[in-house]
Amino acid sequence: MEALTLGPAGTYSHRAAKAVADEVAFAESKTAIVEAVASGEYDRGVVPVENSTEGSVTESLDAFADYEIAVVKELITPIRHALLAQGPEFDTVASHPQALAQCREYLDENYPSATLEAVASTARGVERAREDPGVAAIGHPENAGADLQVLAEDIQDQSSNATRFLVISPAGERTEAGSKTSIIVYPNVDYPGLLLELLEPFAERDINLTRVESRPSGERLGDYVFHLDVEAGLYEERTQAALDDIEAIADDGWVRRLGSYDSETVLY
């Protein structure tokens, strides 16, 4: 099976994708991954949705609302950042914006005068460091190789730093089996107490909400789409009952069940 994820080779997305697919292809954006899977061009996609330090990956959430896909697995990957360079002398640090943010304290303390350069991925930063001795990169230590030194390891500000990836498939592979479920709700209405009404059906049935996120619908100012993750499977009667209540509340909009799935922690 081939999975599509963020490229180029060597990104954290690439490492996550290798846990679920023998072959990995690369795209330049999260939206492109979701679109390609929704169209059936690829059987699987692996997209980042949340980081424990920097929060949600909004492009992924918006793409889930725009395209019909299924979520079939969750991957939790601890993040290990290293400082990579041709030598100890450099004046620029290049990496993905989230990686730079996740190492902010380390960089401020050890390289306060360095210029921080945001690039498309950690792997792109590594490429920059290979091309230019005046550039250091932040990436996984195994990206060093013969031409780059590992100047420091585990430079992330939080030792518990981890990224959550979702494995997606075409909508026809959606399943009700799993310990977690992702749902998107577009009420298409707004009134005091709406969010409380959307959450109560889960609380009443003792279903734990692990994430509640609102994103602009793009229809009008102040209009929102809600992304909900719950610790229950769609196969459970309590989940089905809660969603029946949600669909009644969102009668003027829509409710999308992305599917149920299990979680795996991937160490690399």
BAFI-3210 file (N, C-alpha, C; in Angstrom, 3 decimals, decimal comma, padded with zeros to 6 digits):
// residues 268
n [1|2|3|4|5|6|7|8|9|10|11|12|13|14|15|16|17|18|19|20|21|22|23|24|25|26|27|28|29|30|31|32|33|34|35|36|37|38|39|40|41|42|43|44|45|46|47|48|49|50|51|52|53|54|55|56|57|58|59|60|61|62|63|64|65|66|67|68|69|70|71|72|73|74|75|76|77|78|79|80|81|82|83|84|85|86|87|88|89|90|91|92|93|94|95|96|97|98|99|100|101|102|103|104|105|106|107|108|109|110|111|112|113|114|115|116|117|118|119|120|121|122|123|124|125|126|127|128|129|130|131|132|133|134|135|136|137|138|139|140|141|142|143|144|145|146|147|148|149|150|151|152|153|154|155|156|157|158|159|160|161|162|163|164|165|166|167|168|169|170|171|172|173|174|175|176|177|178|179|180|181|182|183|184|185|186|187|188|189|190|191|192|193|194|195|196|197|198|199|200|201|202|203|204|205|206|207|208|209|210|211|212|213|214|215|216|217|218|219|220|221|222|223|224|225|226|227|228|229|230|231|232|233|234|235|236|237|238|239|240|241|242|243|244|245|246|247|248|249|250|251|252|253|254|255|256|257|258|259|260|261|262|263|264|265|266|267|268]
n.u [000,840|000,452|001,124|000,298|001,981|003,359|006,117|009,657|011,376|012,318|010,999|009,067|006,487|006,922|008,262|006,221|004,362|005,653|005,074|002,663|002,581|004,128|005,189|005,848|004,620|004,950|003,531|003,017|001,414|-000,991|-003,655|-003,520|-002,915|-005,259|-007,161|-006,231|-006,576|-009,333|-010,275|-009,634|-007,189|-005,053|-004,692|-004,236|-003,603|-001,436|-001,658|-000,661|-002,357|-002,333|-000,214|001,475|002,680|002,366|-000,277|-003,327|-003,305|-004,383|-004,840|-005,161|-007,522|-009,402|-009,341|-010,439|-013,063|-013,755|-013,545|-014,684|-013,704|-012,367|-011,351|-009,017|-007,077|-005,065|-001,967|000,472|003,305|006,248|008,300|011,576|013,931|016,891|019,894|021,386|024,254|026,912|029,136|030,232|029,954|027,656|025,065|022,374|019,318|017,371|014,137|010,973|008,192|006,816|008,675|010,732|009,365|008,926|011,413|012,140|013,037|015,524|016,945|016,887|018,444|020,912|021,624|021,135|021,516|021,162|019,635|016,322|014,928|012,051|010,912|009,410|009,345|010,855|012,691|013,315|014,732|016,972|018,044|018,791|020,828|022,702|023,429|024,523|027,066|026,685|024,236|022,193|020,125|016,968|015,931|015,151|017,620|018,656|018,716|021,120|023,641|026,641|027,476|026,558|026,747|025,599|024,923|023,590|021,266|017,783|016,567|014,136|011,741|009,918|009,988|008,027|007,009|004,959|003,479|000,341|-000,909|-003,272|-004,436|-005,807|-008,424|-010,216|-013,696|-015,416|-014,283|-014,828|-015,304|-017,115|-015,827|-013,662|-011,828|-011,916|-013,504|-013,962|-015,665|-017,384|-019,162|-021,491|-023,499|-024,922|-026,357|-026,678|-026,785|-027,282|-025,912|-025,603|-023,179|-023,024|-025,313|-024,472|-022,506|-023,636|-025,091|-023,044|-021,886|-024,060|-024,155|-021,852|-019,564|-016,325|-014,912|-012,179|-011,176|-012,203|-012,796|-013,154|-013,652|-013,563|-016,331|-016,231|-018,400|-019,687|-018,978|-018,336|-019,487|-019,308|-017,538|-017,488|-015,110|-014,965|-013,594|-014,048|-013,921|-015,012|-016,614|-018,259|-019,807|-021,009|-023,994|-024,506|-022,979|-024,185|-026,708|-026,063|-025,164|-027,487|-028,918|-027,229|-027,460|-030,091|-029,957|-028,303|-029,884|-030,305|-027,868|-025,100|-023,788|-020,826|-019,542|-016,470|-015,476|-014,540|-011,699|-008,524|-005,704|-002,157|001,097|004,034|007,375|010,465]
n.v [-001,198|002,257|005,370|008,830|011,745|014,648|016,054|016,854|013,615|012,434|014,103|014,559|013,743|011,921|009,899|009,076|008,118|005,860|003,989|002,923|002,244|000,595|001,909|005,333|008,392|011,886|015,076|018,645|020,052|019,937|020,067|019,177|016,495|015,527|016,041|014,374|011,831|011,818|011,807|009,298|008,804|008,071|005,425|005,824|008,522|010,539|012,863|015,664|016,755|017,898|019,343|018,907|021,111|023,363|023,281|022,969|021,905|023,855|023,908|021,225|020,555|022,237|021,192|018,665|019,370|020,256|018,167|014,835|012,316|009,470|008,738|006,453|005,667|006,672|008,207|008,710|010,552|010,989|013,873|014,469|016,788|017,925|019,877|020,571|020,885|021,900|022,636|024,183|026,924|029,224|031,386|031,350|029,685|027,221|025,910|024,163|026,279|025,427|023,737|025,538|027,125|025,259|024,939|027,309|028,393|027,122|028,087|030,864|031,015|029,856|030,657|033,513|035,570|034,486|034,265|033,326|031,174|030,397|027,515|025,159|022,615|020,418|018,812|020,344|022,353|020,896|020,323|022,930|023,372|021,510|022,586|025,062|026,241|028,209|027,860|026,316|023,519|022,386|019,269|015,717|013,694|011,596|012,585|013,699|012,468|011,982|014,487|016,395|017,564|016,498|018,848|019,270|017,423|016,618|019,203|020,378|022,419|021,289|018,200|016,351|016,751|016,046|014,903|014,577|012,518|011,820|009,028|008,824|007,773|006,971|007,926|005,730|003,725|004,167|003,322|001,915|000,817|001,077|002,876|005,607|008,523|010,810|013,805|016,203|019,184|021,338|023,732|025,833|027,826|030,310|031,051|032,077|029,727|027,651|026,131|024,816|023,217|021,509|020,059|018,858|016,380|014,466|014,631|013,858|011,182|010,188|010,356|011,014|014,008|014,595|016,578|019,805|021,997|025,050|026,348|028,904|028,992|030,054|030,961|033,214|036,025|035,168|032,693|029,232|026,077|023,050|020,905|017,772|015,387|012,245|009,887|007,235|004,667|004,583|002,357|002,051|002,252|004,504|006,473|006,675|007,564|010,054|011,393|011,432|013,356|015,549|015,859|016,657|019,168|020,439|020,699|022,519|022,572|020,455|017,208|015,459|012,303|011,202|008,770|005,869|004,797|003,385|004,095|004,502|004,589|005,776|005,208|006,644]
n.w [000,000|-000,763|000,709|000,978|001,958|003,672|002,047|001,667|001,516|004,743|006,500|009,550|009,083|007,012|008,411|010,120|008,247|007,259|009,129|008,469|005,802|003,003|000,841|000,224|-000,887|-001,820|-001,033|-001,345|000,408|003,143|002,363|-000,293|000,123|001,392|-000,602|-002,692|-001,597|-001,111|-003,730|-004,538|-005,636|-004,054|-001,646|001,021|003,283|005,271|007,695|009,680|012,611|015,113|017,572|020,646|021,771|020,035|019,241|017,240|013,782|011,515|008,744|008,032|009,426|008,179|005,597|006,031|006,459|003,967|002,140|001,384|003,354|005,175|008,520|009,616|011,386|014,195|014,802|017,199|017,631|019,289|019,338|018,347|018,289|016,691|016,402|013,421|011,370|009,100|010,477|013,586|013,247|012,202|010,905|010,502|011,190|009,864|009,426|009,662|010,509|012,858|014,083|014,650|016,509|018,506|019,555|020,658|023,175|023,530|021,289|021,748|024,046|023,335|020,744|020,270|018,403|015,932|012,707|012,138|009,882|008,228|006,607|004,246|005,392|007,878|006,591|004,326|005,569|006,373|003,871|003,135|004,996|004,141|001,732|002,361|004,348|006,223|007,341|009,727|010,656|011,979|012,890|012,734|014,366|012,792|010,266|009,752|008,584|006,517|005,754|007,496|010,866|014,086|016,238|018,615|020,569|021,188|021,546|021,788|023,504|025,278|026,816|026,492|024,015|021,296|018,252|016,721|014,266|011,680|009,947|006,836|004,563|001,471|001,533|001,442|002,956|005,562|008,982|011,782|013,874|016,590|019,159|019,339|017,925|015,253|014,489|012,518|012,773|011,375|012,287|011,088|012,239|014,841|018,196|021,642|023,861|022,056|021,672|024,130|023,932|021,913|023,177|025,412|024,795|024,750|027,320|028,894|028,377|029,355|027,727|026,887|025,742|023,763|022,210|021,205|018,697|017,024|013,752|011,265|009,042|006,533|005,220|006,293|008,454|011,812|011,691|012,255|011,995|013,780|015,186|016,577|018,781|020,221|022,943|022,170|020,245|017,034|016,865|019,277|021,190|022,763|021,557|019,052|019,870|020,978|018,705|017,206|018,612|018,167|015,393|015,216|016,396|014,574|012,334|010,267|009,094|008,751|009,690|009,879|009,993|010,522|011,112|013,112|015,026|016,053|018,230|017,865|019,196|017,826|017,861|016,965]
ca.u [000,000|001,195|000,521|000,727|002,186|004,150|007,494|010,273|011,802|013,013|010,148|008,406|005,338|007,442|008,531|004,928|003,736|006,318|004,490|001,405|002,654|005,409|005,668|005,410|004,743|004,981|002,793|003,559|000,506|-001,962|-004,860|-003,265|-003,011|-006,670|-007,834|-005,812|-007,201|-010,778|-010,541|-009,278|-005,871|-004,239|-005,468|-004,020|-002,886|-001,030|-001,616|-000,580|-003,539|-002,182|001,055|001,256|003,216|001,888|-001,722|-003,919|-002,856|-005,673|-005,031|-005,689|-008,919|-010,213|-009,436|-011,385|-014,401|-013,994|-013,522|-015,234|-012,695|-012,545|-010,189|-008,935|-006,095|-004,363|-000,567|001,092|004,742|007,104|009,169|012,968|014,601|018,343|020,489|022,257|024,993|028,202|030,120|029,680|029,795|026,556|024,338|020,949|018,712|016,233|013,296|009,534|007,823|006,469|009,911|011,392|008,617|009,082|012,782|012,347|013,839|016,893|017,575|017,071|019,512|022,200|021,932|020,218|021,725|020,936|018,427|015,461|014,360|010,961|010,829|008,197|009,400|012,151|013,599|013,798|015,769|018,165|018,611|019,450|022,070|023,655|023,856|025,149|027,698|026,232|022,877|021,926|018,746|016,349|015,281|015,470|019,076|019,049|018,841|022,453|024,441|028,075|027,788|026,067|027,012|024,581|025,535|022,875|020,064|016,650|016,578|012,765|011,543|009,149|010,417|006,841|006,538|004,494|002,553|-000,731|-001,214|-004,405|-004,359|-007,097|-008,699|-011,447|-014,852|-016,049|-013,641|-015,191|-015,730|-017,650|-015,037|-012,520|-012,016|-012,076|-014,290|-013,884|-016,925|-017,421|-020,537|-021,755|-024,890|-025,528|-027,152|-025,909|-027,611|-026,683|-026,056|-025,473|-022,073|-023,427|-026,246|-023,730|-021,657|-024,437|-025,414|-021,921|-021,766|-025,178|-023,920|-020,537|-018,596|-015,293|-014,467|-010,735|-010,844|-013,278|-012,134|-014,009|-012,968|-014,492|-016,942|-015,989|-019,670|-019,941|-018,257|-018,968|-020,114|-018,234|-017,597|-016,932|-014,434|-015,069|-013,048|-014,605|-013,381|-016,068|-016,743|-019,575|-020,566|-021,661|-025,335|-024,480|-022,448|-025,232|-027,761|-025,560|-025,120|-028,870|-029,238|-026,434|-028,034|-031,330|-029,554|-027,711|-030,833|-030,134|-026,514|-024,751|-022,894|-020,000|-018,878|-015,252|-015,215|-013,919|-010,346|-007,688|-004,498|-000,869|002,239|005,141|008,677|011,499]
ca.v [000,000|003,508|006,479|010,170|012,600|015,839|015,806|015,709|012,520|012,835|014,868|013,763|013,122|010,755|008,855|008,553|007,367|004,563|003,057|002,354|001,949|000,138|002,935|006,667|009,465|013,169|016,243|019,889|020,662|019,032|020,070|018,325|015,104|015,204|016,049|013,199|010,651|011,918|011,485|007,906|008,703|007,321|004,649|006,347|009,764|010,758|014,319|016,137|017,509|018,560|019,211|019,155|022,431|024,433|023,199|022,343|022,210|024,307|023,560|019,862|020,575|022,864|020,257|017,613|019,915|020,548|016,951|013,622|011,291|008,722|008,585|005,026|005,396|007,798|007,947|009,674|010,446|011,907|014,663|014,650|017,770|018,087|020,973|019,950|021,866|021,418|022,940|024,965|028,336|029,507|032,580|031,163|028,391|027,023|024,748|024,424|027,241|024,779|023,252|026,714|027,526|024,227|025,042|028,742|028,661|026,671|029,004|032,160|030,913|029,445|031,345|034,664|036,452|033,762|034,553|032,152|031,122|029,429|026,832|024,355|021,401|020,201|018,258|021,464|023,001|020,054|020,572|024,239|023,224|020,770|023,460|026,315|026,055|029,244|027,551|025,131|023,044|021,643|018,082|014,468|013,483|010,663|013,309|014,307|011,852|012,249|015,886|017,274|017,138|016,720|019,739|019,104|016,598|016,862|020,645|020,858|023,045|020,363|016,815|015,572|017,220|014,971|015,300|013,635|012,379|010,967|008,272|008,985|006,921|007,386|007,889|004,414|002,838|004,595|002,212|002,246|000,096|001,825|003,440|007,049|008,943|012,219|014,305|017,620|019,687|022,687|023,983|026,835|028,742|030,876|031,634|031,828|028,367|026,648|025,218|023,978|022,217|020,529|019,249|018,143|014,980|013,602|014,635|013,101|009,749|009,880|010,230|012,026|014,780|014,806|017,820|020,620|023,071|025,776|026,939|029,690|028,223|030,696|031,426|034,572|036,338|034,664|031,396|028,295|024,621|022,488|019,611|017,085|014,037|011,638|008,575|006,239|004,239|004,737|001,128|002,090|002,840|005,830|007,406|006,879|008,378|011,423|011,989|011,727|014,654|016,567|016,079|017,427|020,553|020,968|020,353|023,458|022,416|019,064|016,502|014,500|011,297|010,819|007,366|005,440|004,308|003,164|004,931|003,821|005,463|005,362|005,718|006,590]
ca.w [000,000|-000,841|001,440|000,598|003,116|003,392|001,673|000,996|002,391|005,959|007,407|010,587|008,413|006,299|009,391|010,572|007,156|007,114|010,091|007,960|004,372|002,485|-000,071|000,617|-001,869|-001,129|-001,508|-000,807|001,375|003,760|001,540|-001,453|000,585|001,624|-001,906|-003,452|-000,990|-001,344|-005,133|-004,780|-006,262|-003,095|-000,680|002,370|003,487|006,663|007,866|011,067|013,020|016,408|018,286|022,075|022,112|019,167|019,041|016,070|012,425|011,014|007,339|007,987|009,871|007,134|004,469|006,413|006,286|002,552|001,321|002,004|003,616|006,420|009,398|009,920|012,438|014,797|015,139|018,105|017,430|020,051|018,471|018,786|017,443|016,828|015,642|012,430|010,553|008,608|011,512|014,691|012,906|011,268|011,315|010,198|011,519|008,971|009,691|009,598|011,558|014,120|014,709|015,218|017,705|019,533|020,084|020,865|024,370|023,264|020,336|022,405|025,038|022,775|019,487|020,266|017,256|014,679|011,941|012,021|008,534|008,116|005,314|004,105|006,205|008,520|005,574|003,510|006,361|006,291|002,541|003,176|005,763|003,305|000,636|002,824|005,669|007,149|007,761|010,545|010,517|013,076|012,346|013,426|014,318|011,743|009,007|009,655|007,534|006,505|005,450|008,565|012,241|015,114|017,224|019,889|020,438|022,090|021,837|021,938|024,812|026,108|026,584|026,138|022,712|020,422|017,198|016,415|012,845|011,347|008,704|006,175|003,411|000,811|002,435|001,420|003,934|006,911|009,828|013,103|014,870|017,111|020,495|019,207|016,771|014,874|013,956|012,163|012,864|010,890|012,685|010,198|013,069|015,950|019,242|022,955|024,367|020,997|021,928|025,260|023,413|021,129|024,053|026,420|024,483|025,104|028,781|029,450|028,150|029,916|026,640|027,073|024,586|023,836|021,513|020,642|017,964|016,086|012,619|010,451|007,955|005,254|004,665|006,771|009,684|013,023|011,412|012,570|011,914|015,012|015,081|017,861|018,936|021,434|023,308|022,016|018,863|016,431|017,067|020,588|021,178|023,380|020,562|018,051|020,476|021,096|017,373|016,809|019,221|017,480|014,066|015,388|016,664|013,342|011,268|009,152|008,571|008,495|010,611|009,140|010,824|009,823|011,387|014,363|014,780|017,234|018,303|018,001|019,423|016,970|018,315|015,941]
c.u [000,876|000,428|001,115|000,872|003,030|005,595|008,373|010,621|012,562|012,199|009,597|007,164|005,769|007,680|007,242|004,294|004,362|005,789|003,240|001,482|004,054|006,039|005,063|005,665|004,553|004,149|003,355|002,659|-000,432|-003,225|-004,693|-003,356|-004,471|-007,428|-007,506|-006,438|-008,708|-011,144|-010,263|-007,938|-004,904|-005,143|-005,374|-003,304|-002,538|-000,823|-001,491|-001,819|-003,334|-000,790|000,845|001,762|002,526|000,401|-002,119|-003,275|-004,110|-005,902|-005,615|-007,169|-009,826|-010,382|-010,409|-012,833|-014,763|-014,109|-014,090|-014,134|-013,098|-011,243|-010,140|-007,916|-005,507|-002,943|-000,059|002,599|005,486|008,095|010,544|013,643|016,095|018,781|021,553|022,946|026,297|029,311|029,505|029,446|028,707|025,827|022,834|020,520|017,437|015,457|011,838|009,158|007,479|007,708|010,681|010,705|008,820|010,466|013,139|013,263|015,300|017,616|017,836|018,257|020,880|022,606|021,034|020,362|021,474|019,633|017,622|014,738|013,302|010,928|009,671|008,178|010,753|013,157|014,136|014,898|017,074|018,843|019,370|020,792|023,127|024,239|024,735|025,752|027,292|024,841|022,871|020,458|018,279|015,605|015,631|016,967|019,522|019,152|020,250|023,264|025,897|028,402|027,290|026,394|025,763|025,234|024,873|021,627|019,024|016,600|015,171|012,549|010,802|009,562|009,251|006,277|006,170|003,529|001,569|-001,000|-002,483|-004,147|-005,740|-007,189|-009,892|-012,664|-015,507|-015,457|-013,930|-015,716|-016,267|-016,844|-013,837|-012,853|-012,196|-012,871|-014,087|-015,157|-016,745|-018,874|-020,587|-023,223|-025,644|-026,528|-026,247|-026,863|-026,958|-026,952|-025,892|-024,376|-022,395|-024,372|-025,521|-022,903|-022,462|-024,767|-024,293|-021,770|-022,849|-024,970|-022,527|-019,510|-017,587|-014,938|-012,972|-010,302|-012,114|-012,603|-013,145|-013,148|-013,970|-015,030|-016,593|-017,242|-019,943|-019,193|-019,035|-019,658|-019,036|-018,601|-016,909|-016,355|-014,417|-014,403|-013,558|-013,973|-014,519|-016,163|-018,151|-020,427|-021,357|-023,011|-025,326|-023,954|-023,503|-026,344|-027,329|-025,562|-026,518|-029,296|-028,505|-027,043|-029,343|-031,013|-029,040|-028,599|-030,707|-028,756|-026,228|-023,821|-022,139|-019,292|-017,651|-014,874|-014,582|-012,590|-009,648|-006,403|-003,254|000,214|003,432|006,419|009,686|012,636]
c.v [001,249|004,600|007,789|011,017|013,803|015,468|017,006|014,596|013,063|013,671|013,951|013,089|011,861|009,605|008,243|007,675|005,990|003,529|002,380|001,959|001,510|001,174|004,277|007,640|010,792|014,227|017,472|020,532|019,619|018,933|019,160|016,847|014,705|015,118|014,785|011,919|010,664|011,509|010,031|007,719|007,925|006,611|005,208|007,696|009,887|012,252|014,680|016,955|018,286|018,313|019,619|020,520|023,543|024,358|022,615|022,803|022,575|023,958|022,159|019,842|021,161|021,927|019,128|018,078|020,100|019,303|015,776|012,577|010,520|008,743|007,134|004,695|006,697|007,356|009,063|009,494|011,450|012,594|014,840|015,605|017,810|019,286|020,377|021,026|021,241|021,647|023,844|026,443|028,515|030,746|032,488|029,776|028,261|025,773|025,130|025,381|026,586|024,260|024,408|027,143|026,537|024,254|026,484|029,027|028,271|027,658|030,367|032,132|030,680|030,176|032,574|035,566|035,765|034,213|033,273|032,206|030,019|028,849|025,840|023,127|021,315|019,651|019,342|022,225|022,223|020,234|021,896|024,133|022,462|021,666|024,613|026,113|027,120|029,019|026,276|024,766|022,427|020,477|016,862|014,196|012,528|011,326|013,876|013,717|012,299|013,726|016,875|016,682|017,344|017,552|019,613|018,278|016,991|018,326|021,222|021,359|022,129|018,933|015,921|015,961|016,042|015,548|014,179|013,676|011,543|010,310|008,314|008,068|007,487|007,129|006,516|003,435|003,233|003,404|002,723|001,611|000,928|002,450|004,950|007,359|010,432|012,619|015,772|018,059|021,108|023,018|024,908|027,720|029,280|031,508|031,317|030,397|027,280|025,643|024,285|022,874|021,122|019,595|018,392|016,698|014,005|013,507|013,775|011,596|009,320|009,575|011,371|012,685|015,045|016,056|018,481|021,824|023,745|026,407|027,764|028,863|028,768|031,221|032,880|034,766|035,827|033,328|030,318|026,840|024,081|021,099|018,977|015,719|013,481|010,277|007,558|005,893|004,452|003,488|001,148|002,804|004,255|006,868|007,708|007,768|009,839|012,110|012,253|013,088|015,780|016,880|016,849|018,899|021,211|020,685|021,265|023,367|020,966|018,528|015,453|013,585|010,798|009,369|007,132|004,749|004,071|003,982|004,068|004,875|004,915|006,023|005,593|007,527]
c.w [000,000|-000,101|000,951|001,849|002,707|003,088|001,978|001,978|003,594|006,911|008,496|010,019|007,674|007,273|009,924|009,506|006,988|008,103|009,557|006,486|003,972|001,567|000,306|-000,520|-001,152|-001,838|-000,818|000,245|001,964|002,924|000,331|-001,084|000,714|000,299|-002,703|-002,895|-001,239|-002,763|-005,465|-005,444|-005,376|-002,100|000,729|002,309|004,953|006,845|009,351|011,406|014,319|016,966|019,736|022,520|021,339|018,827|017,695|014,766|011,634|009,545|007,197|008,369|008,801|005,938|004,778|006,237|004,819|001,687|002,109|002,133|004,877|007,204|009,854|011,004|012,949|015,137|016,037|018,018|018,304|019,123|019,103|017,820|017,753|016,004|014,730|011,601|010,084|009,626|012,553|014,374|011,852|011,777|011,059|010,634|010,694|009,358|009,484|010,719|012,892|014,835|015,333|016,510|018,840|020,177|020,439|022,049|024,145|022,353|020,970|023,365|024,397|021,502|019,337|019,047|015,914|014,019|011,803|010,683|008,459|006,703|005,364|005,006|006,889|007,510|004,648|004,253|006,325|004,932|002,502|003,888|004,961|002,214|001,111|004,215|006,680|007,681|008,601|010,368|011,822|012,453|013,169|013,302|013,214|010,383|008,787|008,507|007,586|006,345|006,500|009,927|013,106|016,208|018,597|019,621|021,470|022,527|021,932|023,366|025,777|025,795|026,176|024,777|021,812|019,397|016,936|014,909|012,700|010,005|008,063|004,957|002,662|001,699|002,509|002,413|005,376|007,712|011,159|014,219|015,288|018,441|020,481|017,945|016,531|014,137|013,589|012,131|012,322|011,190|011,724|010,932|014,160|016,950|020,589|023,424|023,319|021,301|023,094|024,800|022,634|022,007|025,031|026,052|024,821|026,626|029,421|029,333|028,586|028,823|026,761|025,745|024,720|023,079|021,010|019,992|017,042|014,998|011,817|009,284|006,587|004,602|005,028|008,083|010,888|012,860|011,499|012,288|013,161|014,749|016,471|017,771|020,245|021,671|023,341|020,544|018,339|016,595|018,371|020,502|021,753|022,397|019,512|018,603|020,592|019,737|016,812|017,361|018,501|016,111|014,138|015,628|015,380|012,133|010,051|008,517|008,242|009,580|009,807|010,121|010,063|010,078|012,736|014,060|016,106|017,115|018,488|018,252|018,655|017,465|017,184|016,303]
res [m|e|a|l|t|l|g|p|a|g|t|y|s|h|r|a|a|k|a|v|a|d|e|v|a|f|a|e|s|k|t|a|i|v|e|a|v|a|s|g|e|y|d|r|g|v|v|p|v|e|n|s|t|e|g|s|v|t|e|s|l|d|a|f|a|d|y|e|i|a|v|v|k|e|l|i|t|p|i|r|h|a|l|l|a|q|g|p|e|f|d|t|v|a|s|h|p|q|a|l|a|q|c|r|e|y|l|d|e|n|y|p|s|a|t|l|e|a|v|a|s|t|a|r|g|v|e|r|a|r|e|d|p|g|v|a|a|i|g|h|p|e|n|a|g|a|d|l|q|v|l|a|e|d|i|q|d|q|s|s|n|a|t|r|f|l|v|i|s|p|a|g|e|r|t|e|a|g|s|k|t|s|i|i|v|y|p|n|v|d|y|p|g|l|l|l|e|l|l|e|p|f|a|e|r|d|i|n|l|t|r|v|e|s|r|p|s|g|e|r|l|g|d|y|v|f|h|l|d|v|e|a|g|l|y|e|e|r|t|q|a|a|l|d|d|i|e|a|i|a|d|d|g|w|v|r|r|l|g|s|y|d|s|e|t|v|l|y]
***
